[in-house]
Amino acid sequence: MKISAAGVTAMGKQGKISLFYLFLIVSFVLSAATQVLANANDIKARMQARLPEIGALKAQGLVGENYKGYLEFVSGTTAKVELVQAENDDRRAVYTAIAGQQKTTVELVGMRRAKQIAELAGPGTWLQDGGGRWYKK
């Protein structure tokens, strides 16, 4: 690669091809990063929108937080199954992203989050211990 007096890079055919591939790679990475960020923002918005209904289900004692970091029905009633499933799907997506960043498993991220949720949970919230037993905080 040679720099001309005008400051313009003069390169052969090989250099132009390499620059083209570099541009493609950078474009792909930026596009993927933008998509991940947009997806993360979508997940956050959906989770925030569901929060009042999930809070109500917890207050009614219908759902609790299991030891894996997901919502689970505590009683025999399965009201709002779609809502609970959507929340768990989004949690799984978040845990997957974190696991990728931290080079660990999705399961470990979920279990760590379950501990945080248990610490922050209000009185009367159903929680599940590591042995699978339910208890009220």
Backbone bond lengths (Angstrom), bond angles and torsions (degrees), N, CA, C in turn:
res aa  C-N    CA-C-N  psi(-1)  N-CA   C-N-CA  omega(-1)  CA-C   N-CA-C  phi
1 M - - - 1.434 - - 1.515 107.80 -
2 K 1.321 116.56 131.97 1.456 121.11 179.88 1.523 109.55 -122.25
3 I 1.308 116.74 142.79 1.463 122.17 177.25 1.521 107.15 -101.14
4 S 1.312 117.41 125.55 1.463 120.82 179.07 1.522 109.60 -82.39
5 A 1.290 116.14 172.08 1.458 121.62 -179.08 1.524 110.84 -62.04
6 A 1.298 117.91 -27.89 1.463 121.48 -179.02 1.527 111.36 -81.05
7 G 1.321 117.11 -2.74 1.462 120.21 178.93 1.509 113.36 85.02
8 V 1.311 117.51 9.67 1.450 121.80 -179.50 1.518 108.08 -95.34
9 T 1.291 116.12 136.44 1.455 120.48 -179.70 1.515 109.43 -77.85
10 A 1.319 115.02 126.02 1.456 120.47 175.38 1.512 106.41 -103.98
11 M 1.305 117.49 121.84 1.454 119.85 -178.18 1.513 109.69 -136.45
12 G 1.299 113.31 157.36 1.447 119.61 178.46 1.517 110.80 -80.43
13 K 1.334 115.39 -175.87 1.457 122.09 -179.09 1.528 111.15 -58.98
14 Q 1.327 117.50 -41.40 1.472 122.28 -179.43 1.521 110.98 -61.41
15 G 1.326 117.43 -42.54 1.463 121.80 179.36 1.519 112.07 -64.74
16 K 1.340 116.64 -38.19 1.462 120.57 179.27 1.519 110.69 -66.62
17 I 1.332 116.45 -38.93 1.466 120.63 178.37 1.526 109.64 -65.71
18 S 1.319 118.00 -45.27 1.464 121.65 179.04 1.515 111.00 -61.05
19 L 1.319 116.45 -42.89 1.459 120.68 178.91 1.524 110.51 -63.96
20 F 1.331 116.15 -38.38 1.465 120.86 178.26 1.527 110.50 -62.38
21 Y 1.339 116.91 -46.18 1.466 120.46 179.08 1.523 111.46 -65.90
22 L 1.294 117.53 -38.01 1.464 121.31 176.44 1.528 109.45 -61.26
23 F 1.323 116.27 -44.47 1.462 120.65 178.13 1.531 110.48 -60.71
24 L 1.338 116.99 -43.79 1.464 120.51 178.93 1.529 111.49 -61.47
25 I 1.317 117.03 -43.91 1.462 121.16 -179.35 1.522 110.63 -64.29
26 V 1.325 116.56 -46.63 1.468 120.36 178.88 1.525 110.17 -61.80
27 S 1.305 117.93 -42.87 1.467 121.71 178.64 1.518 111.26 -61.56
28 F 1.327 116.44 -43.04 1.462 120.86 179.32 1.522 110.75 -63.65
29 V 1.332 116.94 -45.84 1.468 121.00 -179.50 1.528 110.36 -62.56
30 L 1.317 117.43 -45.28 1.459 120.47 179.27 1.527 111.37 -64.23
31 S 1.316 116.10 -39.73 1.460 120.21 178.33 1.522 110.59 -64.19
32 A 1.330 116.27 -44.21 1.468 120.58 178.66 1.519 110.79 -63.81
33 A 1.325 117.59 -42.96 1.464 121.39 179.59 1.524 110.61 -63.25
34 T 1.321 116.91 -40.91 1.459 120.99 178.44 1.518 110.27 -64.15
35 Q 1.327 116.66 -40.97 1.463 121.21 179.22 1.521 110.54 -65.10
36 V 1.325 117.98 -42.79 1.461 121.92 179.24 1.518 109.99 -61.80
37 L 1.331 116.95 -44.36 1.457 121.29 179.67 1.527 110.66 -63.55
38 A 1.308 116.89 -43.75 1.466 120.51 178.66 1.523 110.29 -63.07
39 N 1.323 116.66 -42.50 1.458 121.66 178.78 1.532 110.19 -63.33
40 A 1.326 117.62 -43.01 1.454 121.79 178.95 1.522 110.74 -61.81
41 N 1.312 116.84 -41.56 1.466 120.50 178.15 1.524 111.12 -65.83
42 D 1.331 116.87 -38.01 1.468 120.75 177.06 1.530 110.58 -63.40
43 I 1.318 116.51 -45.36 1.466 121.07 179.79 1.525 109.78 -61.19
44 K 1.312 116.57 -46.99 1.463 120.56 -179.55 1.528 110.83 -58.59
45 A 1.323 116.96 -44.72 1.467 121.04 -179.85 1.527 111.28 -63.23
46 R 1.329 116.70 -42.54 1.474 120.07 179.38 1.522 110.75 -64.39
47 M 1.314 116.60 -43.01 1.465 120.36 -178.82 1.530 110.70 -65.10
48 Q 1.312 116.76 -41.43 1.470 120.03 178.26 1.525 111.10 -64.95
49 A 1.325 116.90 -37.77 1.464 120.57 179.61 1.529 111.64 -66.74
50 R 1.324 117.39 -32.87 1.468 121.45 -179.36 1.527 113.04 -80.67
51 L 1.314 117.24 -18.37 1.463 121.86 -172.21 1.528 114.47 -51.68
52 P 1.330 120.06 -45.87 1.471 118.48 -179.97 1.533 113.36 -60.86
53 E 1.324 116.70 -42.85 1.468 119.80 179.75 1.528 111.47 -67.67
54 I 1.319 116.67 -39.11 1.462 119.89 178.26 1.521 109.85 -66.21
55 G 1.320 116.47 -41.18 1.462 120.17 176.17 1.520 111.81 -58.43
56 A 1.326 116.11 -40.12 1.465 120.69 178.61 1.531 111.09 -65.82
57 L 1.329 116.65 -41.83 1.475 119.68 178.38 1.526 111.19 -63.45
58 K 1.324 116.25 -38.39 1.469 120.02 177.42 1.523 110.58 -66.90
59 A 1.341 116.31 -43.33 1.467 120.93 -179.12 1.526 111.44 -63.09
60 Q 1.334 116.59 -32.01 1.465 121.41 178.07 1.529 111.65 -80.01
61 G 1.323 116.62 -7.18 1.462 120.42 -179.53 1.512 113.91 76.88
62 L 1.325 117.08 18.14 1.462 120.50 -178.72 1.523 112.48 -84.13
63 V 1.337 116.58 -35.65 1.459 120.55 178.70 1.514 109.81 -127.04
64 G 1.317 114.10 156.15 1.453 121.23 175.85 1.514 108.90 -139.09
65 E 1.308 114.08 -179.97 1.468 121.84 179.51 1.523 108.55 -101.20
66 N 1.333 116.52 118.49 1.461 118.10 179.33 1.527 110.95 -81.89
67 Y 1.317 117.07 172.28 1.470 121.56 -175.30 1.528 112.98 -74.99
68 K 1.324 116.78 -3.02 1.468 121.08 178.72 1.529 112.52 -99.17
69 G 1.349 116.38 -1.07 1.458 119.85 177.87 1.519 115.03 92.81
70 Y 1.320 116.12 18.65 1.459 120.70 -178.79 1.520 110.77 -124.80
71 L 1.330 115.35 158.19 1.455 120.66 173.69 1.523 108.72 -75.72
72 E 1.321 114.64 147.38 1.459 119.66 178.30 1.521 108.23 -148.07
73 F 1.324 116.38 145.56 1.459 119.98 177.22 1.516 109.07 -72.40
74 V 1.334 115.04 132.75 1.464 121.37 -178.58 1.521 109.66 -95.56
75 S 1.305 115.76 -43.82 1.462 120.09 -179.75 1.522 108.69 -90.94
76 G 1.299 116.15 178.22 1.457 120.49 178.61 1.522 112.65 -71.07
77 T 1.320 117.19 -17.38 1.458 121.63 -179.02 1.520 110.32 -73.29
78 T 1.301 116.18 136.13 1.470 120.29 177.65 1.527 110.04 -121.95
79 A 1.338 115.17 50.09 1.460 120.22 176.92 1.525 108.97 -67.04
80 K 1.313 115.58 143.64 1.467 120.87 175.23 1.537 112.83 62.16
81 V 1.316 116.00 41.26 1.466 121.15 -179.76 1.528 111.07 -57.04
82 E 1.332 116.70 -42.18 1.464 120.63 -177.83 1.527 110.87 -63.68
83 L 1.332 116.22 -38.84 1.455 121.53 179.17 1.528 111.01 -63.59
84 V 1.319 115.72 -47.19 1.468 120.89 -179.64 1.525 110.20 -65.15
85 Q 1.316 117.26 -41.34 1.468 120.55 179.41 1.522 111.11 -65.09
86 A 1.328 117.13 -41.16 1.469 120.75 178.93 1.528 110.30 -63.15
87 E 1.320 116.91 -41.67 1.463 120.39 177.95 1.528 110.59 -62.86
88 N 1.318 116.41 -46.04 1.464 119.81 179.87 1.528 111.89 -64.76
89 D 1.321 117.51 -36.35 1.470 120.60 176.96 1.529 110.40 -63.03
90 D 1.325 116.45 -43.92 1.460 119.47 179.13 1.527 111.65 -68.28
91 R 1.313 117.16 -38.09 1.470 119.42 176.28 1.528 109.99 -61.22
92 R 1.334 115.81 -43.19 1.472 119.90 179.31 1.529 110.42 -60.32
93 A 1.320 117.34 -40.43 1.472 121.21 178.46 1.528 110.54 -63.20
94 V 1.328 116.55 -42.63 1.465 120.54 178.55 1.529 110.22 -65.10
95 Y 1.324 116.56 -46.15 1.469 120.27 179.93 1.527 110.93 -61.79
96 T 1.323 116.69 -37.34 1.466 121.14 179.01 1.525 110.68 -63.93
97 A 1.324 116.62 -43.75 1.468 120.42 179.09 1.528 110.79 -63.85
98 I 1.320 116.58 -43.60 1.467 120.45 179.76 1.528 110.17 -65.08
99 A 1.320 116.66 -42.88 1.468 120.67 179.42 1.523 110.83 -59.69
100 G 1.316 116.85 -40.22 1.462 120.58 177.65 1.513 112.22 -63.72
101 Q 1.318 116.50 -41.14 1.466 120.82 179.17 1.526 111.68 -67.95
102 Q 1.329 116.13 -38.60 1.462 120.57 -174.98 1.522 113.63 -94.20
103 K 1.337 115.97 1.06 1.471 121.11 179.40 1.532 111.45 55.69
104 T 1.324 115.18 49.37 1.456 121.61 178.53 1.520 108.43 -136.45
105 T 1.311 118.00 -170.05 1.460 120.96 -177.68 1.523 111.07 -95.69
106 V 1.317 114.77 155.28 1.461 121.65 176.25 1.525 109.26 -61.79
107 E 1.318 116.77 -39.17 1.464 121.18 -178.80 1.527 111.47 -61.91
108 L 1.326 116.75 -42.97 1.462 120.05 179.73 1.525 111.11 -65.64
109 V 1.315 116.96 -41.17 1.472 120.39 177.63 1.528 109.47 -61.10
110 G 1.320 117.38 -44.62 1.467 121.12 179.27 1.514 112.27 -61.75
111 M 1.318 116.71 -41.74 1.468 120.02 179.83 1.530 111.33 -67.79
112 R 1.313 116.48 -37.30 1.471 119.29 175.68 1.525 110.66 -64.40
113 R 1.324 115.56 -41.68 1.459 119.48 179.34 1.521 110.34 -66.08
114 A 1.316 117.78 -36.55 1.466 120.99 178.41 1.531 110.58 -60.00
115 K 1.309 116.84 -38.77 1.471 120.06 177.85 1.523 111.00 -64.99
116 Q 1.334 116.40 -40.91 1.465 120.22 177.41 1.525 110.93 -64.10
117 I 1.316 116.14 -43.88 1.468 121.08 179.49 1.522 109.72 -60.53
118 A 1.332 116.86 -43.75 1.470 121.19 -179.35 1.526 110.94 -61.49
119 E 1.327 116.42 -40.71 1.465 119.86 179.64 1.528 111.62 -65.40
120 L 1.327 116.66 -36.25 1.463 121.89 -176.74 1.526 113.59 -87.53
121 A 1.332 116.95 -13.82 1.462 120.90 -174.97 1.527 111.49 -63.32
122 G 1.313 114.27 144.47 1.455 120.25 178.39 1.519 111.70 -81.10
123 P 1.316 115.80 166.11 1.463 119.95 177.23 1.525 111.09 -57.72
124 G 1.309 116.20 140.36 1.457 121.74 178.90 1.519 113.90 90.87
125 T 1.320 118.11 -5.91 1.472 121.50 179.09 1.520 109.45 -75.24
126 W 1.313 116.04 134.05 1.461 120.58 175.25 1.529 109.31 -78.66
127 L 1.320 115.06 128.65 1.465 122.63 178.85 1.516 108.53 -128.61
128 Q 1.311 115.28 156.60 1.461 120.81 178.58 1.518 108.57 -116.89
129 D 1.332 116.19 131.52 1.463 118.81 177.92 1.524 109.65 -82.57
130 G 1.324 116.31 174.82 1.460 121.88 -177.18 1.516 114.41 -60.13
131 G 1.333 116.75 -20.49 1.460 121.14 178.81 1.519 113.17 -89.89
132 G 1.329 116.68 -0.10 1.460 120.72 178.09 1.521 114.23 90.83
133 R 1.332 117.93 5.68 1.460 121.09 179.59 1.530 110.68 -88.15
134 W 1.323 115.55 135.22 1.453 121.46 179.78 1.516 110.48 -87.17
135 Y 1.313 116.72 142.97 1.473 121.69 174.90 1.517 108.26 -148.46
136 K 1.333 114.41 155.99 1.458 120.43 177.77 1.510 108.70 -96.00
137 K 1.306 115.56 132.13 1.465 119.43 179.15 1.515 109.59 -75.13
